[in-house]
Amino acid sequence: MVLWKIYFFFIAVISFPLYLAGASGRSAEFVTDLAFFIVLMVGFFGWAWRKRILTNLFWQIFLPVSVIWNLGHAYYTFEGISTIILTAIYIPTLIAGSLYAFKSQDIWGR
């Protein structure tokens, strides 16, 4: 779990400047992407620190929607290799979300 915690802080630290640099301010796309990212990071925190946050059903619904959003957003905003690299960097965040939603019986008490 230590590696997940380190990765959590890594993603948090690199994401803040990336969102600020790419911020289109008030666009619906930017706000939606930021909202998905924040909620996903909350779930990632729950996974890394083994905490119950919201409900298991919420994460089981949110995760597939988040994956669809992230892949669609990456396609929509494709700018070459940098988009591919950034998407690859965030894949473990989606993996952590998947483990949290579907493979964490010890957290959810099942």
Backbone torsions as a table, in degrees:
resi	resn	phi	psi	omega
1	MET	NA	-21.1	-179.3
2	VAL	-61.8	-40.6	179.7
3	LEU	-64.4	-37.1	176.7
4	TRP	-64.2	-39.3	178.9
5	LYS	-66.2	-41.6	177.4
6	ILE	-62.8	-45.2	179.3
7	TYR	-63.5	-38.8	176.8
8	PHE	-55.6	-49.7	-179.6
9	PHE	-66.5	-37.6	176.9
10	PHE	-58.4	-50.3	-179.6
11	ILE	-63.2	-42.9	179.6
12	ALA	-61.3	-42.9	-177.7
13	VAL	-69.5	-41.9	-178.8
14	ILE	-78.0	-26.3	-175.6
15	SER	-73.6	-37.2	-177.8
16	PHE	-57.1	-53.1	178.5
17	PRO	-66.1	-32.9	179.3
18	LEU	-65.6	-42.0	177.8
19	TYR	-66.9	-38.2	177.9
20	LEU	-66.7	-41.3	-178.3
21	ALA	-68.4	-37.2	-177.5
22	GLY	-96.3	7.0	-175.2
23	ALA	-65.2	121.4	173.0
24	SER	-96.6	20.5	174.2
25	GLY	77.0	-105.3	-169.9
26	ARG	-105.5	11.2	-178.2
27	SER	-63.5	146.8	-179.4
28	ALA	-61.3	-37.1	179.6
29	GLU	-63.2	-44.6	-179.8
30	PHE	-65.1	-46.2	-178.8
31	VAL	-63.7	-41.9	179.0
32	THR	-64.3	-45.4	179.1
33	ASP	-61.9	-43.8	178.5
34	LEU	-63.1	-41.3	179.0
35	ALA	-63.2	-44.7	177.6
36	PHE	-60.8	-43.3	-179.3
37	PHE	-62.6	-46.0	-178.6
38	ILE	-62.4	-45.8	180.0
39	VAL	-64.4	-41.0	178.2
40	LEU	-62.4	-39.3	178.3
41	MET	-67.2	-32.9	175.5
42	VAL	-63.3	-44.4	176.6
43	GLY	-64.7	-38.9	177.5
44	PHE	-62.0	-42.5	176.5
45	PHE	-59.5	-45.3	178.3
46	GLY	-58.5	-40.8	178.5
47	TRP	-66.4	-50.6	-174.1
48	ALA	-66.1	-34.4	-178.2
49	TRP	-103.9	7.1	175.3
50	ARG	57.2	49.8	-178.8
51	LYS	-117.0	143.0	172.1
52	ARG	-80.0	122.8	175.7
53	ILE	-131.1	125.7	-173.9
54	LEU	58.7	-136.7	-179.1
55	THR	-126.8	159.4	177.5
56	ASN	-60.4	-40.7	179.2
57	LEU	-61.4	-40.5	176.9
58	PHE	-56.2	-48.0	-177.1
59	TRP	-68.9	-33.3	178.2
60	GLN	-68.1	-28.8	175.9
61	ILE	-84.8	-43.8	-176.1
62	PHE	-64.5	-41.0	-174.1
63	LEU	-58.9	-52.0	178.9
64	PRO	-61.4	-37.6	177.7
65	VAL	-63.8	-40.1	178.8
66	SER	-65.0	-41.4	178.4
67	VAL	-62.4	-45.4	178.7
68	ILE	-61.6	-44.8	178.6
69	TRP	-60.0	-49.0	-176.1
70	ASN	-62.7	-43.3	179.0
71	LEU	-67.7	-42.4	177.9
72	GLY	-64.5	-41.3	179.6
73	HIS	-66.2	-40.2	177.7
74	ALA	-62.9	-40.8	178.5
75	TYR	-66.7	-45.3	-177.3
76	TYR	-64.5	-36.9	-176.4
77	THR	-103.6	19.5	-175.0
78	PHE	-54.9	126.3	178.5
79	GLU	-132.0	36.1	177.4
80	GLY	92.3	-152.2	-173.2
81	ILE	-62.1	-30.8	-179.5
82	SER	-62.8	-37.0	177.4
83	THR	-65.0	-41.2	179.7
84	ILE	-64.8	-43.4	179.9
85	ILE	-64.2	-47.3	180.0
86	LEU	-62.8	-41.5	177.9
87	THR	-62.2	-42.1	179.3
88	ALA	-64.2	-37.8	179.0
89	ILE	-62.8	-33.2	-177.1
90	TYR	-87.7	-8.3	-178.7
91	ILE	-56.8	-42.8	177.5
92	PRO	-60.0	-26.1	176.4
93	THR	-65.3	-41.3	177.3
94	LEU	-69.2	-35.5	177.2
95	ILE	-64.0	-44.6	177.9
96	ALA	-61.0	-41.0	177.4
97	GLY	-61.8	-40.1	178.1
98	SER	-65.3	-44.1	178.2
99	LEU	-63.0	-39.8	179.6
100	TYR	-64.8	-44.2	-176.0
101	ALA	-75.4	-36.9	-168.9
102	PHE	-118.2	-13.3	-173.8
103	LYS	-130.9	28.2	-175.5
104	SER	-121.5	58.3	179.7
105	GLN	-59.2	-31.9	179.8
106	ASP	-66.3	-29.3	178.8
107	ILE	-81.6	-45.4	-172.9
108	TRP	-87.8	-3.4	174.1
109	GLY	73.7	35.6	176.9
110	ARG	-112.0	NA	NA
